[in-house]
């Protein structure tokens, strides 16, 4: 009976009032902000106290961009060459290796990253993709309190601190779902852009086929073919071979 009562408390959540839903995210963000400031103050240059680069999940796409801009796109899949650029990016010869596990299509998206230094590029990437994330969440639920929940979501905080591409992925997926009824071709383009993460090549087509979104399917397919052809033409067959 006691166990059932506890489960009912979580299922019905009478304690989770509107007032608490408004207060909890802000309290959480305050604690997080203070922790982040302390963490940054303890960092040495672009290396955090744990010995990882600031923006640990951003260092490999930035380094891949650098190699591509310097005429060696296939080298992004070469451990020694990519690692060398990563160490240079944060000025630390002891930094660990971060592999680039994306197809050459992703190089089309991240190509401009290394046009500016690593730290500035990380800041620009984070601000831009975070804005896209917030715009998508605001479109889903245009209410300020809901936006606070979206900002305080732990996954969002992980993206903010690590320079991940999760904000970009969510913006494309969310944008596609939001526009699929009114503008299926545009939705298909957004789904096609997500091909930089091949795992969605299984998830999204199943959804589109199950709901018979034929125009979106056609648009997504054409987008993927164009992206693959462009990456093949710009970066060469050797880059695709290196990826596989």
ABEGO torsion letter per residue (X at the ends): XAAAAAAAAAAAGAABBAAAAAAAAAAAAAAAAAAAAAAAAABBEABBAAGBBBGAAAAAAAAAAAAAAAGBAAAAABAAAAAAAAAAAAGBAABBBBBBABBAAAAAAAAAAAABBAAAAAAAAAAAAAAAAAAAAAAABBBAAAAAAAAABAAAAAAAAAGBAAAAAAAAAAAAAAAAAABAAAAAAAAAAAAABAAAAAAAAAAAAAAGBAAAAAAAAAAAAAAAAAAAAAAEAAAAAAAX
